[in-house]
């Protein structure tokens, strides 16, 4: 991957779980030379599970940690810490997502590393930030979804709070940290100095509230659950057809008129409760029922074709298998092949970013086995076989 835009970056990956690995994946997929550092496994495990207890050969771990090298290192030991600092002195980027106090106990925090490498860009994710009354609390995605307001606006009214079906706080915080790392690297080109960049699950989740947060901050409106209906753009939602359901987004006067004409129902066009966006919002329930009565008279394929022809946003509601079978998705090639020495050939989720001068490799490198590259990395640091065997016998690696 020497032809990718980040191929000159050397990254140390101290992450586990999902948020931190998501950030590192953005760097590794675009060519960064990443060394994943993990503690040596218990003798009973043999390196077959990840830090969460899942299988290293499972779909989740394989999707998160491709394009990396792996070493084991006991950071709690003096020898392990010394090896880490040798690597840190050469690194461009370090990424961690410990609880906010752990890196200080391990003495691998930004200030410690910056003493030996002032150019280091050090990226951190915690559940609730690096300072403040909740900084040291453990945090996971669903806790952030609840505390960050998302579950209060997700789901149908009256059904109680509902989590989103993906770990959205983890994923978003990871993507935002990757962006922060790139900002710091860009700034380093001008100043020659690195810095500490960080975000948190709770900050990322609130950021993702977007216009719903702005409603509160600017107008004092507390958003509520709206189910499949868009809270402000009406009509936008899920509508039944004769053979299933489709999404339709026809908010705003121009789209509404196109939509109503395409449905071919005079009552929709001329009804006094539909005359303005405010009236359509006020009478949303009745409006949706009138639309449903029409959409149920024909198939999903019929309405999708007709509405697309009219320029009204619409689409099927796919299960995940049907998503990957969509001709457009197949054309985009976001399912990327991997050849694993034990698992064989399979596909993982590729990058949604496209660069005209840097096409993504046709094949991703598989997720490494635990400690697969320990000997090679130590040899690069000057350790001979006898020294490496001694470190291994002492439980340092």
C-alpha positions in Angstrom: 0.0 0.0 0.0 3.0 2.3 -0.6 1.0 4.3 -3.1 -1.7 5.4 -0.7 -1.8 9.0 0.7 -0.9 8.1 4.3 1.8 5.6 3.5 4.5 7.8 5.2 2.7 7.7 8.5 3.8 5.4 11.4 0.9 4.8 13.9 0.8 3.0 17.2 -2.6 1.6 18.0 -3.5 1.1 21.7 -7.2 0.9 21.0 -9.8 -1.8 21.8 -13.6 -2.0 21.6 -14.9 0.0 18.7 -14.5 3.8 18.8 -10.7 3.9 18.8 -10.4 1.1 16.2 -12.7 3.0 13.9 -10.4 6.0 14.0 -7.3 3.8 13.3 -9.1 2.0 10.5 -9.4 5.3 8.7 -5.6 5.7 8.8 -4.7 2.1 8.1 -7.1 1.8 5.1 -5.4 4.8 3.5 -1.9 3.3 3.8 -0.6 4.3 7.3 1.8 1.7 8.8 -0.1 0.7 11.9 1.3 -1.4 14.7 -1.5 -2.7 17.0 -0.2 -3.2 20.5 -2.1 -5.6 22.8 -1.3 -7.3 26.1 0.1 -10.8 26.0 -2.8 -13.3 26.2 -3.4 -15.6 29.2 -1.9 -19.1 28.6 -5.4 -20.6 28.6 -6.5 -18.3 25.7 -3.8 -18.6 23.1 -4.7 -15.3 21.5 -8.0 -16.5 20.1 -10.3 -13.8 21.6 -10.2 -10.1 21.6 -10.3 -7.8 24.7 -14.1 -7.9 24.7 -14.2 -11.7 24.7 -15.3 -12.1 21.1 -13.5 -14.2 18.5 -10.5 -12.6 16.7 -11.7 -14.6 13.7 -15.2 -13.2 14.0 -16.8 -10.8 11.6 -16.5 -7.8 13.9 -12.8 -8.0 14.7 -11.9 -8.9 11.1 -13.8 -5.8 9.9 -12.3 -3.4 12.4 -8.6 -4.3 12.4 -7.5 -5.1 8.8 -4.4 -3.5 7.3 -2.4 -3.6 10.5 0.5 -5.4 12.1 0.2 -6.8 15.6 2.5 -7.1 18.6 2.0 -8.1 22.2 3.4 -5.9 24.9 2.9 -5.7 28.6 2.9 -2.0 29.2 2.7 -2.5 33.0 6.2 -4.0 33.0 9.3 -1.8 33.0 10.7 -3.6 29.9 7.4 -3.4 28.1 7.1 0.3 28.8 10.7 0.9 27.6 9.9 -0.9 24.3 6.8 1.2 23.8 8.7 4.4 24.4 11.3 3.3 21.7 8.4 2.9 19.3 6.7 6.1 20.4 9.9 8.0 19.7 9.7 7.0 16.0 5.9 7.3 15.6 3.8 10.0 13.9 0.5 9.1 15.6 -0.6 7.3 18.8 -4.3 6.4 19.3 -5.9 5.2 22.5 -9.4 4.9 23.9 -8.7 3.9 27.5 -10.8 5.4 30.3 -9.4 8.9 30.7 -7.2 8.1 33.7 -5.6 4.8 32.5 -3.0 6.2 30.2 -1.5 8.2 33.1 -1.3 5.1 35.2 0.5 3.3 32.4 2.7 6.4 31.7 1.9 6.4 28.0 0.0 9.7 28.1 0.7 12.6 25.7 2.9 14.6 28.0 5.1 11.6 28.7 5.4 10.7 25.0 6.0 14.3 23.9 9.1 14.5 26.0 10.8 11.9 23.7 8.8 12.9 20.5 7.5 16.5 20.4 6.2 15.8 16.9 3.7 13.1 18.1 0.0 13.6 17.3 -1.7 11.8 20.1 -5.4 10.9 19.7 -7.8 9.9 22.5 -11.4 8.9 22.9 -13.1 8.4 26.2 -16.7 7.9 27.1 -17.3 11.4 28.6 -14.2 13.5 27.9 -10.8 13.9 29.4 -11.7 16.2 32.2 -14.8 17.1 34.3 -17.0 15.3 36.9 -17.7 12.2 34.7 -14.3 11.9 32.9 -13.3 8.7 34.6 -16.6 7.0 34.2 -16.8 3.9 32.0 -18.7 4.6 28.9 -20.1 2.5 26.0 -22.2 3.4 23.0 -25.6 2.7 24.4 -24.9 4.7 27.5 -23.9 7.7 25.3 -27.0 7.2 23.1 -29.2 7.6 26.2 -27.3 10.3 28.0 -26.8 12.2 24.7 -30.5 12.5 23.9 -30.7 10.2 20.9 -32.8 7.5 22.4 -35.5 10.0 23.4 -36.1 10.9 19.8 -35.7 7.5 18.3 -38.7 5.1 17.8 -42.4 5.5 17.8 -44.3 7.9 20.1 -45.5 6.2 23.3 -43.3 3.1 22.9 -40.5 4.3 25.2 -36.9 5.1 24.4 -35.2 3.2 21.6 -31.6 2.7 20.7 -30.3 3.1 17.2 -29.5 -0.2 15.5 -25.8 0.6 15.0 -23.2 1.8 17.6 -23.5 5.3 16.3 -21.7 7.1 19.1 -18.7 4.7 18.8 -18.5 5.1 15.0 -19.0 8.8 14.9 -16.5 9.5 17.7 -14.0 7.3 15.8 -14.5 9.2 12.5 -14.3 12.5 14.3 -11.0 11.5 16.0 -9.6 10.5 12.6 -10.5 13.9 11.3 -8.9 15.6 14.3 -5.7 13.6 13.8 -5.5 14.7 10.2 -6.0 18.4 11.3 -3.2 18.0 13.8 -0.9 16.4 11.1 -1.7 19.3 8.7 -0.9 21.8 11.5 2.4 19.9 12.2 3.5 20.6 8.6 3.4 24.3 9.4 4.7 24.3 13.0 6.8 21.1 13.3 5.0 20.3 16.6 2.5 17.6 17.4 -0.4 17.9 19.9 -3.0 16.0 21.8 -6.4 15.7 20.1 -9.4 14.1 21.7 -13.1 13.6 21.5 -15.7 11.5 23.4 -18.7 9.4 22.9 -21.0 12.0 24.5 -19.6 14.9 22.5 -19.9 12.9 19.3 -23.4 11.9 20.1 -24.5 15.4 20.9 -22.9 16.6 17.7 -24.9 14.1 15.8 -28.2 15.5 17.2 -27.5 18.3 14.7 -30.8 20.2 13.9 -32.6 18.6 16.8 -30.0 20.0 19.2 -30.3 23.4 17.4 -34.1 23.4 18.0 -33.4 23.3 21.7 -30.5 25.7 21.8 -32.2 28.3 19.6 -35.9 27.9 20.1 -36.2 26.0 23.4 -38.1 23.1 21.7 -37.5 19.6 23.1 -37.8 17.2 20.2 -39.9 14.1 20.7 -40.2 10.7 19.1 -41.7 10.8 15.6 -41.2 7.2 14.5 -40.7 6.9 10.8 -42.0 10.4 10.1 -39.4 13.1 9.7 -40.0 15.5 12.6 -40.1 18.7 10.5 -40.2 17.8 6.7 -43.7 16.6 6.0 -44.6 14.3 4.4 -41.5 12.2 4.8 -41.8 8.7 6.1 -42.6 5.1 5.4 -45.7 4.3 3.3 -47.2 0.9 2.5 -47.5 -0.5 -1.0 -49.4 -3.5 -2.3 -46.3 -5.7 -1.8 -44.3 -4.0 1.0 -43.2 -0.6 2.2 -41.2 2.3 0.7 -39.6 5.6 1.9 -40.9 8.8 0.5 -39.5 12.3 1.2 -41.8 15.0 -0.2 -41.4 18.0 2.2 -41.5 21.5 0.8 -44.0 23.0 -1.6 -42.3 22.0 -4.9 -41.7 18.4 -3.9 -45.2 18.1 -2.4 -46.8 19.3 -5.6 -44.8 16.9 -7.7 -45.5 14.1 -5.3 -49.3 14.7 -5.2 -49.5 15.0 -9.0 -47.6 11.7 -9.4 -50.0 9.9 -7.0 -52.8 11.2 -9.3 -55.2 11.9 -6.5 -57.1 15.2 -6.7 -58.0 15.1 -3.1 -54.4 15.2 -2.1 -53.7 18.2 -4.3 -56.8 20.2 -3.5 -57.5 19.4 0.1 -57.5 22.6 2.3 -55.5 20.8 5.0 -52.6 20.3 2.6 -52.3 23.9 1.2 -49.2 25.0 3.1 -46.3 23.3 4.9 -47.7 24.5 8.2 -51.1 22.9 7.5 -49.5 19.7 6.3 -47.5 19.6 9.6 -50.6 20.3 11.7 -52.6 17.6 10.0 -49.7 15.1 9.4 -51.6 12.1 10.8 -54.6 12.6 8.5 -52.3 13.4 5.5 -50.3 10.2 6.0 -53.5 8.2 6.1 -54.6 9.8 2.8 -51.3 9.0 1.2 -51.3 5.4 2.5 -54.7 4.8 0.9 -53.2 5.7 -2.5 -49.7 4.0 -2.2 -51.4 0.7 -1.2 -53.0 0.5 -4.6 -49.8 -0.4 -6.4 -46.4 -2.1 -6.0 -43.2 -0.7 -4.5 -41.5 -1.0 -7.9 -44.3 1.0 -9.5 -44.1 3.9 -7.1 -40.3 4.0 -6.9 -40.1 4.2 -10.7 -42.9 6.9 -11.0 -41.6 9.0 -8.1 -38.0 8.9 -9.4 -39.2 10.0 -12.8 -40.9 12.9 -11.1 -37.8 13.8 -9.1 -39.3 12.9 -5.7 -36.8 11.2 -3.4 -38.0 7.7 -2.6 -36.6 4.2 -2.2 -37.0 0.6 -1.0 -36.6 -0.4 2.6 -34.0 -3.2 2.3 -32.8 -5.8 4.6 -29.0 -5.8 4.7 -28.7 -8.7 2.2 -30.8 -6.7 -0.3 -28.8 -3.6 0.3 -25.6 -5.4 -0.9 -27.6 -6.8 -3.8 -28.6 -3.3 -5.1 -27.0 -2.7 -8.5 -25.8 0.7 -7.4 -24.2 -0.7 -4.3 -22.5 -3.4 -6.3 -21.2 -0.8 -8.8 -19.8 1.3 -5.9 -17.8 -1.7 -4.7 -18.0 -1.0 -1.0 -17.8 -4.7 -0.1 -14.1 -5.3 -0.3 -12.4 -8.7 -0.5 -9.9 -10.1 2.0 -7.8 -13.2 1.7 -7.1 -14.6 5.2 -4.6 -17.5 5.6 -7.0 -19.4 7.9 -10.4 -18.1 7.1 -10.0 -18.0 3.3 -11.6 -15.3 1.1 -14.4 -13.2 2.4 -15.6 -9.5 2.2 -15.6 -6.7 4.7 -17.0 -3.2 4.6 -14.7 -0.9 2.6 -14.2 2.8 2.6 -17.0 5.2 1.5 -14.3 7.8 0.6 -13.2 8.0 -3.0 -10.0 9.9 -4.1 -9.5 10.4 -7.9 -5.7 10.0 -7.6 -5.7 7.1 -5.1 -8.1 4.3 -6.0 -8.6 1.9 -3.1 -6.7 -1.4 -3.4 -8.7 -4.2 -4.9 -7.9 -6.3 -1.8 -7.5 -5.4 1.9 -4.8 -7.0 4.0 -6.3 -9.3 6.6 -6.5 -8.6 10.3 -3.3 -10.0 11.9 -3.2 -12.8 14.5 -2.4 -11.7 18.0 1.4 -10.8 18.2 1.9 -12.0 14.7 4.6 -9.4 14.1 6.2 -9.1 17.6 9.5 -10.7 16.6 9.8 -8.6 13.5 9.1 -5.3 15.2 11.5 -6.1 18.1 14.2 -7.1 15.6 13.7 -3.7 13.9 14.4 -2.1 17.2 17.7 -4.0 17.5 16.7 -7.0 19.7 18.3 -10.3 18.8 16.7 -13.7 19.1 18.1 -14.4 22.6 16.8 -11.0 23.9 13.4 -11.6 22.3 13.2 -15.1 23.8 14.0 -13.6 27.2 11.2 -11.0 26.9 8.8 -13.7 25.9 9.8 -15.9 28.9 9.4 -13.0 31.3 5.8 -12.2 30.0 6.9 -8.8 28.5 5.7 -9.9 25.1 
